[in-house]
Amino acid sequence: MKSITALTALLLATSVQAAISNVEFKPSGVPAFVGNGEFPIGTLSLISDKGSTLDKVKVNIEGTDKKDLKTLRLGPTMGVTFGNTVTFNVPIRSGNNSYTVYAEVPTTADLTRKLMIEGQPVRLGSIVTRPNQKIVDANRTSKNFRIPGIVETNTGTLVAVFDNRFHHAGDLPADITVGVSISKDKGVTWSPIRTAIDYKNLPGGKGIGDPAILVDPSNNRIWIAALRAPSSGHPIWTSSKGTTSPEDCGQFILAYSDNEGKTWSKPINITEYVKRLQDPDTANWGLLFQGPGAGIAMKNGTLVFPAQVWGHKGGAPHHGVLVYSTDHGATWTSSKAMPWGGSESTVAELPDGSLLLNTREGGGPATRITARTTDLGNTWEKINTDPLRQPGNLCQAAYLALNGKLYFSNPNSGGRNTMTLRVSEDNGVTWPRSVVYDPRPCAGYSSTCPVEGNSIGVIYEGTSDFHYFVRIPEAELAAPETDL
């Protein structure tokens, strides 16, 4: 990328060129999104000792190519289309001047690179869902969207799933279906939303959602797991032990696609196989359901969804668990519960073939729990990963194992904000490096997948309406070279 070294200058007559000094661009940390210029990406500050009604200010811009920036705006003033520099007519007053900067990025963007404004980097991203978006095959408009999951197929297609929450942002039971959107250009643009799983004609109550997704690389089949609300009301608080009935227990539903998310199979109910009523270790299980987020295909071909167990009508136990298939989805079963607590969970395979399960809570107030299993959850070993403990956060998170490293995405704060990707090179024991990919307050759920084998794709909730997508190159989180 060409380096911009020229100083920002005032394009006025020579006699007044010294009127503006100390021009600085300060990024807000918010990505510049493809085709959308409504989110501020930073501020431009300057000092003038000679106020005027309207002056011209030149700003140095560099993107991944000459077409990356479609429009740049300073406050209410429209800018010009992209070049090495853009010139704005802006009102200038004596003293400090500050302008909010907005950017709209076209579909020529390379999401692995950054937009440079006055030498400061701005991450690029895209928008997967937005408020009041039409679900094309249902001929309906969904007011809200939540709970994302994402995979990359064998051909490089990205398939994202999420809740279509038609009337409000609240959880099940409600008018909720599982939506799907597809990207053929590595996440720059996304297809119209279609329905992957509908609750119509399924026994139970109102709604199906909280999806998790995985891809089987042996045949490129994509699987979705989703929770069907029981007839009796809320899936967690009304699901009873000792039954798999849809009247009194939330249902574990699967669907698959053999054409990269374009169409989906009829729903498959595996509740009786994963709740395992005949086995003594499940006697107190009221509800078992997926992640949400993403599952994995292990190196030996086993398909694994991270999942969670809730006790009789929401009581104890409250644990992480695995739902898995050793025959490419022909049959499914569940593991023994991870005994130290948990709810929403995420899973990754370590280089030695063992599995690491990280759950939203357990073992203390608002504390994440991590455990390792070498036998598909028949036995568990508790792992100390103190850097992933987040008191007060209580939010879903996402693992991704890639090229011998482990990545972890979630709101890295005391609340739902500061969306962060961290990296571990010792199987999740320490997490020395991280990047904040969006600092704003948000709904906080995320899902990760590899993209082209060398970057991490992240879909995340900005609010209950928007899902955003960014690509973070592995090199951005790589250890700095040691000076010799």
Secondary structure per residue as TSV (DSSP state, phi and psi in degrees):
chain	resnum	aa	ss	phi	psi
A	1	M	-	360.0	134.1
A	2	K	-	-67.1	136.0
A	3	S	-	-86.2	132.7
A	4	I	-	-96.3	119.1
A	5	T	-	-117.1	-11.1
A	6	A	-	-68.2	142.4
A	7	L	-	-77.1	147.0
A	8	T	-	-63.5	134.1
A	9	A	-	-129.3	155.0
A	10	L	B	-87.5	122.6
A	11	L	-	-91.8	69.7
A	12	L	S	-127.2	-175.1
A	13	A	-	-62.8	154.7
A	14	T	G	-55.7	-33.4
A	15	S	G	-68.1	-18.6
A	16	V	G	-123.9	15.1
A	17	Q	G	-64.5	-22.0
A	18	A	G	-85.8	7.1
A	19	A	G	-67.7	-28.2
A	20	I	E	-116.2	134.2
A	21	S	E	-142.5	168.1
A	22	N	E	54.0	48.8
A	23	V	E	-78.3	127.8
A	24	E	E	-138.8	141.4
A	25	F	E	-107.7	127.1
A	26	K	E	-118.6	109.9
A	27	P	E	-64.9	146.3
A	28	S	-	-84.5	-13.9
A	29	G	S	92.1	-9.1
A	30	V	-	-81.3	131.7
A	31	P	-	-63.5	155.0
A	32	A	E	-88.3	117.6
A	33	F	E	-95.0	141.9
A	34	V	B	-58.2	125.9
A	35	G	T	70.8	10.9
A	36	N	B	-143.2	119.6
A	37	G	-	-113.0	26.3
A	38	E	-	-92.0	-8.8
A	39	F	S	-103.5	126.9
A	40	P	E	-67.2	131.4
A	41	I	E	-101.6	-5.4
A	42	G	E	164.8	-172.0
A	43	T	E	-129.6	145.4
A	44	L	E	-110.1	121.7
A	45	S	E	-115.0	143.9
A	46	L	E	-152.9	158.4
A	47	I	E	-117.5	133.4
A	48	S	E	-125.8	136.3
A	49	D	S	-102.1	2.7
A	50	K	S	-138.6	94.1
A	51	G	-	-66.3	147.1
A	52	S	E	-147.4	164.6
A	53	T	E	-69.1	-43.7
A	54	L	E	-150.2	117.2
A	55	D	E	-121.0	163.0
A	56	K	E	-100.1	131.0
A	57	V	E	-123.8	129.9
A	58	K	E	-97.6	132.1
A	59	V	E	-120.8	130.2
A	60	N	E	-80.6	127.8
A	61	I	E	-128.9	139.2
A	62	E	E	-144.9	134.3
A	63	G	-	-121.2	-156.6
A	64	T	S	-80.2	-21.9
A	65	D	S	-158.3	-176.1
A	66	K	T	-70.2	-7.9
A	67	K	T	-111.6	4.4
A	68	D	S	-67.3	-33.1
A	69	L	-	-104.4	118.9
A	70	K	-	-84.6	-47.3
A	71	T	E	-146.2	138.4
A	72	L	E	-123.4	134.1
A	73	R	E	-122.3	140.6
A	74	L	E	-110.6	109.7
A	75	G	T	55.4	-132.3
A	76	P	T	-83.1	-3.4
A	77	T	E	-92.5	128.3
A	78	M	E	-75.2	140.4
A	79	G	-	-95.4	-166.6
A	80	V	-	-108.9	168.3
A	81	T	-	-68.9	169.0
A	82	F	-	-66.6	142.0
A	83	G	S	-153.9	-169.4
A	84	N	S	-65.8	-28.1
A	85	T	E	-137.3	154.1
A	86	V	E	-125.1	144.7
A	87	T	E	-115.2	132.5
A	88	F	E	-120.2	141.6
A	89	N	E	-92.3	110.5
A	90	V	E	-129.0	148.1
A	91	P	E	-69.1	133.0
A	92	I	E	-120.6	134.1
A	93	R	-	-121.7	163.9
A	94	S	S	-66.4	141.8
A	95	G	E	93.4	-150.3
A	96	N	E	-77.5	136.5
A	97	N	E	-126.7	136.1
A	98	S	E	-136.3	132.6
A	99	Y	E	-129.8	135.0
A	100	T	E	-78.2	136.1
A	101	V	E	-111.0	132.2
A	102	Y	E	-121.8	148.9
A	103	A	E	-139.3	140.0
A	104	E	E	-116.9	127.2
A	105	V	B	-108.3	132.4
A	106	P	-	-83.9	-180.0
A	107	T	T	-79.5	7.9
A	108	T	T	-87.8	0.0
A	109	A	-	-68.7	149.0
A	110	D	-	-104.7	108.3
A	111	L	T	-70.5	-8.8
A	112	T	T	-84.6	-9.3
A	113	R	S	-112.2	177.7
A	114	K	E	-125.0	154.1
A	115	L	E	-84.3	130.7
A	116	M	E	-107.5	123.8
A	117	I	E	-123.8	116.6
A	118	E	T	52.0	38.6
A	119	G	T	80.2	2.1
A	120	Q	E	-106.3	133.0
A	121	P	E	-81.7	141.5
A	122	V	E	-126.9	124.3
A	123	R	E	-68.3	147.6
A	124	L	E	-103.3	147.3
A	125	G	E	-152.5	178.0
A	126	S	E	-133.9	166.9
A	127	I	E	-111.8	123.5
A	128	V	E	-91.0	-46.7
A	129	T	E	-130.5	155.5
A	130	R	-	-144.5	167.1
A	131	P	T	-58.4	143.8
A	132	N	T	55.7	49.9
A	133	Q	E	-96.7	144.2
A	134	K	E	-78.4	138.1
A	135	I	E	-96.2	105.8
A	136	V	T	-66.0	-39.5
A	137	D	T	-78.4	-18.4
A	138	A	T	-95.3	-10.7
A	139	N	T	52.6	41.7
A	140	R	E	-133.0	160.5
A	141	T	E	-112.1	130.1
A	142	S	E	-97.0	128.8
A	143	K	S	-72.1	-38.4
A	144	N	E	-133.0	160.7
A	145	F	E	-139.2	139.1
A	146	R	E	-149.0	171.5
A	147	I	E	63.8	75.6
A	148	P	E	-85.9	153.5
A	149	G	E	-143.3	153.5
A	150	I	E	-151.4	146.8
A	151	V	E	-139.1	159.4
A	152	E	E	-108.7	128.9
A	153	T	-	-82.0	178.9
A	154	N	T	-62.1	-26.6
A	155	T	T	-93.9	0.7
A	156	G	S	92.9	1.2
A	157	T	-	-70.1	139.0
A	158	L	E	-99.8	130.4
A	159	V	E	-122.1	119.8
A	160	A	E	-112.4	140.0
A	161	V	E	-125.5	161.4
A	162	F	E	-174.2	169.0
A	163	D	E	-77.5	130.1
A	164	N	E	-88.7	106.8
A	165	R	E	-104.3	97.0
A	166	F	S	-67.6	-36.1
A	167	H	S	-113.3	-25.0
A	168	H	-	-161.7	173.7
A	169	A	S	-87.6	0.3
A	170	G	-	-71.0	163.1
A	171	D	-	-78.8	178.7
A	172	L	S	-59.5	150.8
A	173	P	S	-79.0	136.1
A	174	A	S	-170.2	175.1
A	175	D	S	-76.7	85.0
A	176	I	E	-130.8	134.7
A	177	T	E	-126.6	167.3
A	178	V	E	-91.9	119.6
A	179	G	E	-98.6	161.7
A	180	V	E	-141.4	140.9
A	181	S	E	-137.2	146.9
A	182	I	E	-124.8	141.2
A	183	S	E	-122.7	128.3
A	184	K	S	-101.6	0.2
A	185	D	S	-125.6	40.1
A	186	K	T	64.7	27.3
A	187	G	T	97.6	4.5
A	188	V	S	-73.0	-44.5
A	189	T	S	-128.8	156.6
A	190	W	-	-130.5	145.5
A	191	S	-	-71.1	162.3
A	192	P	-	-56.3	153.1
A	193	I	B	-80.7	133.3
A	194	R	E	-121.8	172.2
A	195	T	E	-92.6	126.3
A	196	A	E	-91.8	-44.4
A	197	I	E	-138.2	127.3
A	198	D	-	-111.0	151.1
A	199	Y	-	-87.4	-7.0
A	200	K	T	-63.2	139.7
A	201	N	T	70.7	7.7
A	202	L	S	-102.4	137.4
A	203	P	S	-65.3	146.1
A	204	G	S	128.3	-164.0
A	205	G	S	-94.7	-144.4
A	206	K	S	-98.3	118.6
A	207	G	-	105.3	153.2
A	208	I	E	-146.2	134.9
A	209	G	E	-171.8	-155.1
A	210	D	E	54.7	51.6
A	211	P	E	-72.1	153.7
A	212	A	E	-127.4	149.9
A	213	I	E	-135.5	145.6
A	214	L	E	-147.8	161.2
A	215	V	E	-122.4	136.1
A	216	D	E	-92.8	108.0
A	217	P	T	-67.8	-16.1
A	218	S	T	-68.3	-28.1
A	219	N	T	-138.7	4.1
A	220	N	T	62.7	21.0
A	221	R	E	-79.3	133.6
A	222	I	E	-100.8	132.4
A	223	W	E	-113.8	138.6
A	224	I	E	-118.4	135.2
A	225	A	E	-110.0	139.3
A	226	A	E	-146.8	157.7
A	227	L	E	-102.1	123.0
A	228	R	E	-94.8	127.2
A	229	A	-	-66.9	141.0
A	230	P	-	-76.6	164.6
A	231	S	T	-65.2	-25.1
A	232	S	T	-80.4	-6.4
A	233	G	S	132.5	-133.8
A	234	H	-	-63.3	133.2
A	235	P	H	-58.1	-41.6
A	236	I	H	-77.0	-50.1
A	237	W	H	-80.8	-10.5
A	238	T	H	-119.5	2.7
A	239	S	-	-81.0	131.9
A	240	S	-	-106.4	150.6
A	241	K	T	-72.9	158.9
A	242	G	T	76.1	12.4
A	243	T	-	-147.8	150.4
A	244	T	-	-117.3	13.1
A	245	S	-	-65.6	135.1
A	246	P	T	-66.4	-14.6
A	247	E	T	-72.9	-33.1
A	248	D	T	-127.3	13.6
A	249	C	S	-154.6	133.0
A	250	G	-	-60.4	145.7
A	251	Q	E	-107.1	137.1
A	252	F	E	-92.9	110.2
A	253	I	E	-114.1	138.1
A	254	L	E	-117.5	155.1
A	255	A	E	-148.6	155.7
A	256	Y	E	-135.1	159.0
A	257	S	E	-131.1	134.0
A	258	D	S	-107.2	9.9
A	259	N	S	-132.4	40.3
A	260	E	T	58.8	41.2
A	261	G	T	91.3	1.5
A	262	K	S	-70.7	-45.1
A	263	T	S	-134.1	160.5
A	264	W	-	-132.5	151.1
A	265	S	-	-67.0	168.9
A	266	K	-	-65.0	148.1
A	267	P	-	-59.3	143.1
A	268	I	E	-118.8	122.8
A	269	N	E	-94.7	116.2
A	270	I	-	-114.9	20.6
A	271	T	H	-55.1	-45.7
A	272	E	H	-65.9	-27.4
A	273	Y	H	-82.3	-28.4
A	274	V	H	-96.1	-24.8
A	275	K	H	-81.5	-23.9
A	276	R	-	50.3	58.8
A	277	L	T	-59.2	-26.0
A	278	Q	T	-77.1	-10.0
A	279	D	S	-99.9	136.3
A	280	P	G	-65.8	-25.8
A	281	D	G	-73.3	-10.8
A	282	T	G	-106.6	11.7
A	283	A	T	-58.0	-31.0
A	284	N	T	-101.3	8.1
A	285	W	E	-76.4	123.8
A	286	G	E	-94.9	-40.8
A	287	L	E	-144.8	137.4
A	288	L	E	-130.0	126.5
A	289	F	E	-150.5	169.0
A	290	Q	E	-73.3	164.1
A	291	G	-	5.2	-95.8
A	292	P	S	-80.2	-176.7
A	293	G	E	120.4	-105.9
A	294	A	E	-142.9	145.8
A	295	G	-	-100.4	-170.1
A	296	I	E	-139.6	159.6
A	297	A	E	-108.0	121.1
A	298	M	-	-73.1	164.9
A	299	K	T	-61.5	-28.3
A	300	N	T	-86.7	4.4
A	301	G	S	97.5	-10.3
A	302	T	-	-66.3	132.8
A	303	L	E	-95.1	131.5
A	304	V	E	-133.4	124.6
A	305	F	E	-103.3	127.1
A	306	P	E	-66.4	145.6
A	307	A	E	-148.8	-179.1
A	308	Q	E	-143.5	144.8
A	309	V	E	-111.9	132.9
A	310	W	E	-120.1	143.9
A	311	G	E	-77.4	-172.2
A	312	H	G	-54.9	116.7
A	313	K	G	49.6	43.2
A	314	G	G	86.6	1.5
A	315	G	-	-85.3	-167.0
A	316	A	S	-65.2	147.4
A	317	P	-	-80.8	173.3
A	318	H	E	-148.4	88.5
A	319	H	E	-141.5	160.5
A	320	G	E	-80.7	155.7
A	321	V	E	-157.8	166.5
A	322	L	E	-114.1	141.1
A	323	V	E	-115.3	126.6
A	324	Y	E	-146.3	162.0
A	325	S	E	-134.5	130.3
A	326	T	S	-100.0	5.4
A	327	D	S	-131.2	39.3
A	328	H	T	59.7	34.2
A	329	G	T	95.3	1.7
A	330	A	S	-67.6	-38.7
A	331	T	S	-137.5	155.5
A	332	W	-	-136.1	151.4
A	333	T	E	-149.8	-175.8
A	334	S	E	-128.7	159.3
A	335	S	-	-87.4	179.7
A	336	K	-	-73.4	153.3
A	337	A	-	-68.3	140.3
A	338	M	B	-70.8	119.9
A	339	P	T	-79.5	0.2
A	340	W	T	-103.5	13.1
A	341	G	-	112.0	-176.0
A	342	G	-	131.0	164.8
A	343	S	S	-144.9	-108.4
A	344	E	S	-59.5	137.2
A	345	S	E	-136.6	161.1
A	346	T	E	-140.1	148.6
A	347	V	E	-132.9	149.5
A	348	A	E	-144.9	149.2
A	349	E	E	-95.4	130.0
A	350	L	-	-85.2	164.8
A	351	P	T	-56.7	-27.1
A	352	D	T	-85.9	4.2
A	353	G	S	89.9	-3.6
A	354	S	-	-78.9	165.4
A	355	L	E	-113.7	140.0
A	356	L	E	-112.2	122.5
A	357	L	E	-112.1	127.0
A	358	N	E	-119.7	128.3
A	359	T	E	-116.4	157.6
A	360	R	S	-63.4	-35.2
A	361	E	-	-154.8	164.3
A	362	G	-	141.9	151.5
A	363	G	S	75.8	7.0
A	364	G	S	158.0	168.2
A	365	P	T	-61.0	120.0
A	366	A	T	51.8	45.2
A	367	T	-	-117.4	130.0
A	368	R	-	-71.4	147.5
A	369	I	E	-124.1	137.8
A	370	T	E	-122.5	137.0
A	371	A	E	-141.2	154.0
A	372	R	E	-119.4	142.7
A	373	T	E	-134.9	141.2
A	374	T	S	-107.1	-0.1
A	375	D	S	-136.6	41.7
A	376	L	T	55.8	38.0
A	377	G	T	84.6	12.1
A	378	N	S	-72.1	-33.9
A	379	T	S	-134.6	154.8
A	380	W	-	-133.5	147.2
A	381	E	E	-123.7	124.2
A	382	K	E	-72.4	136.1
A	383	I	E	-117.1	134.7
A	384	N	-	-85.4	111.0
A	385	T	-	-128.7	66.9
A	386	D	G	-53.7	-36.0
A	387	P	G	-62.0	-16.3
A	388	L	G	-94.9	2.8
A	389	R	-	-76.0	131.6
A	390	Q	-	-137.7	76.1
A	391	P	T	-55.2	133.4
A	392	G	T	87.5	-10.0
A	393	N	T	-84.9	-45.9
A	394	L	-	40.5	68.5
A	395	C	-	-146.3	154.0
A	396	Q	-	-64.9	158.1
A	397	A	-	-144.9	173.6
A	398	A	E	-139.8	127.9
A	399	Y	E	-90.4	154.6
A	400	L	E	-151.1	123.9
A	401	A	E	-95.5	126.1
A	402	L	E	-150.8	123.5
A	403	N	T	53.3	42.4
A	404	G	T	81.2	2.7
A	405	K	E	-118.6	162.0
A	406	L	E	-119.2	130.0
A	407	Y	E	-114.4	151.5
A	408	F	E	-142.5	124.6
A	409	S	E	-118.0	130.9
A	410	N	E	-174.8	176.1
A	411	P	E	-74.4	109.2
A	412	N	-	-91.2	69.2
A	413	S	S	-161.1	-170.9
A	414	G	S	-85.2	0.1
A	415	G	S	-144.6	-170.2
A	416	R	S	-89.8	84.6
A	417	N	-	-165.3	-179.1
A	418	T	-	57.1	60.2
A	419	M	E	-64.7	124.2
A	420	T	E	-133.4	141.7
A	421	L	E	-113.2	126.0
A	422	R	E	-117.4	159.7
A	423	V	E	-129.3	142.0
A	424	S	E	-127.0	137.8
A	425	E	S	-111.1	8.5
A	426	D	S	-127.6	41.7
A	427	N	T	62.1	33.4
A	428	G	T	91.6	5.9
A	429	V	S	-75.5	-44.7
A	430	T	-	-127.3	154.5
A	431	W	-	-133.3	79.4
A	432	P	-	-78.4	-21.1
A	433	R	E	-131.8	148.3
A	434	S	E	-155.0	161.2
A	435	V	E	-132.2	138.6
A	436	V	E	-88.7	116.4
A	437	Y	E	-97.2	-12.5
A	438	D	E	-162.3	116.6
A	439	P	-	-86.3	-6.9
A	440	R	S	-72.5	157.7
A	441	P	-	-57.6	144.9
A	442	C	-	-159.4	177.7
A	443	A	-	-80.6	-25.3
A	444	G	-	96.0	-13.3
A	445	Y	-	-79.1	150.1
A	446	S	E	-149.9	165.0
A	447	S	E	-147.8	148.3
A	448	T	E	-127.3	154.2
A	449	C	E	-153.9	155.9
A	450	P	E	-71.9	148.3
A	451	V	E	-129.5	118.3
A	452	E	T	57.5	19.4
A	453	G	T	77.8	-3.7
A	454	N	T	-136.7	8.9
A	455	S	E	-145.0	160.5
A	456	I	E	-105.0	121.4
A	457	G	E	-90.4	132.8
A	458	V	E	-126.7	122.4
A	459	I	E	-104.5	134.3
A	460	Y	E	-148.0	158.4
A	461	E	E	-85.4	116.7
A	462	G	S	-78.5	-48.7
A	463	T	S	-138.9	-171.5
A	464	S	S	-72.7	-5.9
A	465	D	S	-101.7	-44.0
A	466	F	-	-95.9	137.1
A	467	H	E	-114.8	129.3
A	468	Y	E	-109.3	157.9
A	469	F	E	-131.7	133.2
A	470	V	E	-132.8	155.6
A	471	R	E	-115.5	128.3
A	472	I	E	-118.7	110.9
A	473	P	E	-60.5	142.5
A	474	E	G	-55.8	-34.1
A	475	A	G	-61.1	-26.3
A	476	E	G	-68.3	-22.7
A	477	L	G	-110.3	11.4
A	478	A	S	-73.3	153.2
A	479	A	-	-66.1	140.1
A	480	P	-	-64.5	148.2
A	481	E	-	-66.6	142.1
A	482	T	-	-80.5	131.1
A	483	D	-	-68.4	132.1
A	484	L	-	-101.7	360.0
